[in-house]
Each structure stands twice: as structure tokens, then as C-alpha cells.
Amino acid sequence: MNSIAMLQNQVKYVNKAFWRNPASAFFTFAFPLMFLVIFTSLLGHHSIKVSPTRSVDLSTYYVVSMAAYAVISACYNNIAVGLAIQRDSGVLKRTRGTPIPGGIYILGRLVHAIFVSVILVAITAAYGTLFYHASLPTGWSLAKFLLMLIVGALTFCALGFAVTCLIPNADAAPAIVNASILPLLFLSGIFIALSSNAPTWMVWVARIFPIRHFALGMQAGFVGTTFNWMDVVIVAAWGLGGFLVSYRFFSWEPQR
């Protein structure tokens, strides 16, 4: 069997395993829409500045933010927690004893995570268009939006693999993953829009990590504001760092 056929089979296997865990699959798809409804209901539909010359309705802002959150959840959270559980239960170790190359297994997880991310973003955007009258990007704006989507998905997959190296066992996985991501979701303007009055230290911290730059890139592509290519570079740099850490420290065997 050639590598492409093996990868196709691996992606099918990962997809089947994903849907055989209905609770995880449900919340992966439900959380972005649930948060979108909650935040827009609580915070209203007033205008918010996304650039010095551009304002959008708050609901449109949250459509983009929840699309970004959906990518992070599908790629970072799901991969990190799922791999930690499989490693602790011995699934990864047994996989190494099969004819499937390790690279094919990892690539299968990555392809499936990106596939789920694209579906989630499409659902979130469609929901926003239908219920909040958000305008979908077209032309060059759409191309920039998709570019940031793919770069971000690859980066958060790499970071998901990397953070697995820090997780000692399956029981610790949800706590470590949530502790590493939840504060940044608030600091980076995903859950709460950052205003011009935000503390300087908060803005500075947010700019260190990739979530803020990913959100800004998605936002620029979606609403048509100025696209900063440095956001793409910073997100990609974090992805490269995650890949290097994973390549060096990722373990297939339980950490005892």
C-alpha cells in the first residue's frame, strides 16, 4: 500500500473514532455557536472599531472570533487531549508496532483536524450570515482569510502536539490544556473585544502569543481591514517552534 492510500485510510480511521465519541464531537461543534449566541446576547449589537477607519457590528466581530476559537479548539485542544489519552492507554505504543509509519499517523491526525476546522468555520460563518447578517468575504479578502485559516490550523496542530510533551498523564491533560489556552483566549480578544483602553501589559502579553495575531488575521480577511502579513509570519513562527519541539520530545510511550 502506498503512502497516499495509507494516509487516506488513517484519516478515515481518525474521523470514525472522532464521531464514535459523540460527547466530544458534539461540544467541538456546539461550543463556537453557543459562545457566539451567548456573547452577542449579553453584549448587544453596538458597533466596535476593528481599525482606525472601520467599525463593524459586535455580532460580526464575534462571528470571526468564534471561527478562530473553533480552529483553536479543533486543532490544539482536541489533538493535545486526544493524544495524551491515547498515549496513556498504550494506543500510540501499539500503533508503533503496526506497519503504519509514525509520520502517516501524525499526518492523519493533522489532516483530520484541519478538515474539522474548515467545517466549523463554514458553519460559524453561515450561522452568522443567516442570523446576524454578517457579510462573507469575497475575492482577495477571502483568499487572505483562507490563508490565515490554514496557517493557523497548521500552527495550532503543531502546538497541540508540542504541549502533549508536557502532559504527564491523561488525567492531567484537560487541566494543562485549558490552563495554557483559556487565559490567552481572553487576553487576545477572542472572548472579550480588546478596546483602546486595555492595559498596556495586556496588549503586550497578547502580542507575544499566536492567538492574537491569528484572530487579527482572520478578522482582517473577513471584514476587509488592512491585512498585516507580520501576523501570518508570527503565527507561522509559532507553528515552526511547535513542530521542532514535537520532533524532538514527542513520545509514543506512556510517561511513567
C-alpha positions, -999 to 999 in steps of 0.1 A, spaced: 0 0 0 14 34 -10 17 64 14 -13 82 -1 -36 52 4 -23 47 39 -29 84 47 -64 82 34 -72 51 55 -57 68 85 -78 100 81 -109 78 77 -99 59 109 -94 92 129 -127 105 116 -146 74 126 -130 75 160 -139 112 163 -176 105 157 -177 74 179 -171 98 208 -203 117 204 -199 139 235 -165 152 223 -178 157 187 -209 175 199 -191 200 221 -164 206 194 -192 217 171 -216 232 196 -192 254 217 -184 280 190 -221 286 182 -231 285 218 -205 311 227 -215 332 197 -251 333 209 -241 340 245 -217 368 238 -239 386 212 -269 383 235 -251 396 266 -231 424 249 -256 436 224 -252 447 188 -234 480 190 -206 489 167 -170 482 176 -138 496 160 -117 470 143 -93 495 127 -89 533 129 -112 538 100 -135 508 102 -163 498 126 -184 466 124 -214 453 144 -203 434 175 -221 403 162 -198 403 131 -168 407 154 -179 376 173 -186 356 142 -149 360 133 -137 354 169 -157 322 173 -145 310 139 -109 315 152 -119 298 185 -133 268 166 -100 263 148 -80 265 181 -104 241 197 -103 215 169 -66 217 164 -50 225 197 -74 212 224 -86 181 206 -51 170 194 -34 176 228 -61 159 249 -67 131 224 -30 122 220 -24 123 258 -53 99 264 -41 75 236 -5 76 248 -15 69 284 -37 40 273 -10 25 252 -27 31 218 2 51 205 27 25 216 7 -3 199 4 19 167 42 20 165 41 -18 162 19 -17 132 30 -13 95 17 23 96 47 48 97 46 73 125 46 102 101 14 88 84 -3 85 118 6 121 128 -3 135 93 -36 117 95 -44 135 128 -33 168 113 -54 164 81 -85 155 101 -81 184 125 -78 208 96 -108 192 79 -129 197 111 -116 232 114 -127 242 79 -162 227 85 -165 245 118 -155 279 103 -180 273 74 -208 265 99 -200 295 121 -198 319 91 -231 305 77 -248 309 111 -235 345 114 -247 353 79 -282 338 85 -289 352 119 -266 382 123 -264 394 86 -226 392 86 -212 397 52 -190 369 39 -156 378 25 -151 376 -13 -122 379 -37 -88 388 -23 -103 392 12 -115 356 11 -80 344 -1 -64 362 28 -90 348 52 -84 312 40 -46 317 41 -47 327 78 -71 298 84 -48 272 70 -16 287 86 -34 290 119 -48 254 118 -13 240 110 2 261 138 -23 251 165 -20 214 154 18 217 159 14 234 192 -11 207 202 15 180 195 41 201 214 21 206 245 15 168 247 52 166 256 44 185 288 14 164 298 25 136 323 -7 115 320 -43 115 306 -58 128 339 -37 159 337 -44 166 300 -77 187 303 -63 208 331 -30 216 314 -45 223 280 -72 246 294 -47 264 317 -25 270 287 -52 283 264 -81 299 283 -63 329 297 -49 337 262 -84 335 247 -95 364 270 -62 383 266 -62 380 228 -97 394 222 -114 361 213 -140 361 241 -139 399 251 -130 425 225 -99 445 234 -106 482 235 -82 511 232 -84 514 269 -70 479 275 -40 479 299 -7 481 280 7 450 297 -23 430 285 -18 441 249 19 434 252 13 399 265 -13 391 238 11 401 211 37 376 223 15 346 216 -1 334 183 -38 337 192 -39 375 190 -22 375 156 -44 347 143 -75 365 154 -64 397 138 -55 380 105 -89 362 104 -106 395 112 -88 414 85 -97 388 59 -133 386 70 -142 422 73 -118 436 48 -95 457 70 -58 461 63 -41 427 63 -8 426 82 15 400 68 35 401 100 6 384 117 10 354 93 47 353 99 44 353 137 17 326 137 38 305 113 69 310 135 50 296 165 40 267 143 76 260 134 85 262 170 58 237 179 70 214 151 106 214 164 95 207 200 73 179 189 100 164 166 125 164 195 104 155 225 72 137 214 69 103 230 48 73 218 50 56 251 32 64 284 52 86 307 56 67 339 
